[in-house]
């Protein structure tokens, strides 16, 4: 960047809304969702870890359900930006 003053910086990509995803998961898994926004993940049922990339820890039916909710959430987010 040339010049003395930077007048404006824009982001081409919206930040991932971890809170909105946690709220969605709370509807499916009431009282079993813990959001660690500062660390960038959601912990579900004390056994499934979810990041902006999907399920990164956990397996079985609960992890599969979490992944489905994540995929639906991502699909809706993409359709809003298109």
Secondary structure, DSSP 8 states (H G I E B T S, - for coil): --SS-------SS----HHHHHHHHHHHSTT-EEEETTTTEEEETTTEEEETTEEEE--SHHHHHHHHHHHHHHHHHHHHH-
